[in-house]
Amino acid sequence: MNIELIFQIAGIGILTSIFHTVLKQAGKEEYSFIATLAGVSIALIMVIQLIADLLTRVKSVFFLS
């Protein structure tokens, strides 16, 4: 497993929380929700790509394709 990917997802989480806090303190709760949703979506897309790669490897190990 690539350790850089873990750091990238952690970085996205940290940046998302910073944006959320700053926007919430500025009174822009709607934008803070959108920023949080965008951060979670980006991280989820990265994880889904990893899961797709894992399933492809499992399929090749068991000669299913």
C-alpha positions as CSV (number, residue, x, y, z in Angstrom):
1,M,0.0,0.0,0.0
2,N,1.3,3.4,-0.9
3,I,1.8,5.6,2.2
4,E,1.6,8.8,0.0
5,L,-2.1,8.1,-0.6
6,I,-2.8,8.0,3.2
7,F,-1.0,11.3,3.6
8,Q,-3.0,12.8,0.6
9,I,-6.3,11.7,2.2
10,A,-5.2,13.1,5.6
11,G,-4.2,16.3,3.9
12,I,-7.6,16.6,2.3
13,G,-9.2,16.0,5.7
14,I,-7.1,18.7,7.3
15,L,-7.7,21.3,4.6
16,T,-11.4,20.5,4.6
17,S,-11.7,21.0,8.3
18,I,-9.7,24.3,8.1
19,F,-12.0,25.6,5.3
20,H,-15.1,24.5,7.3
21,T,-14.0,26.3,10.4
22,V,-13.0,29.5,8.7
23,L,-16.2,29.6,6.6
24,K,-18.4,28.8,9.7
25,Q,-16.7,31.6,11.7
26,A,-17.3,34.0,8.9
27,G,-21.0,33.2,9.0
28,K,-21.1,31.3,5.7
29,E,-22.6,28.0,6.9
30,E,-23.8,27.1,3.5
31,Y,-20.4,27.4,1.9
32,S,-18.8,25.5,4.8
33,F,-21.2,22.6,4.1
34,I,-20.3,22.7,0.4
35,A,-16.6,22.7,1.2
36,T,-17.0,19.8,3.5
37,L,-19.0,17.9,1.0
38,A,-16.4,18.5,-1.7
39,G,-13.6,17.3,0.5
40,V,-15.4,14.1,1.5
41,S,-16.3,13.5,-2.2
42,I,-12.7,13.9,-3.3
43,A,-11.5,11.5,-0.7
44,L,-14.3,9.0,-1.5
45,I,-13.3,9.0,-5.2
46,M,-9.7,8.2,-4.2
47,V,-10.9,5.3,-2.1
48,I,-13.3,4.0,-4.7
49,Q,-10.4,3.9,-7.2
50,L,-8.4,1.8,-4.7
51,I,-11.2,-0.6,-4.2
52,A,-11.7,-1.0,-7.9
53,D,-8.0,-1.8,-8.2
54,L,-8.2,-4.3,-5.4
55,L,-11.2,-6.1,-6.9
56,T,-9.3,-6.3,-10.3
57,R,-6.4,-7.9,-8.6
58,V,-8.5,-10.3,-6.7
59,K,-10.3,-11.3,-9.9
60,S,-6.9,-11.9,-11.6
61,V,-5.7,-14.0,-8.7
62,F,-8.7,-16.3,-8.9
63,F,-8.7,-16.4,-12.7
64,L,-12.2,-15.1,-12.9
65,S,-11.6,-13.1,-16.1
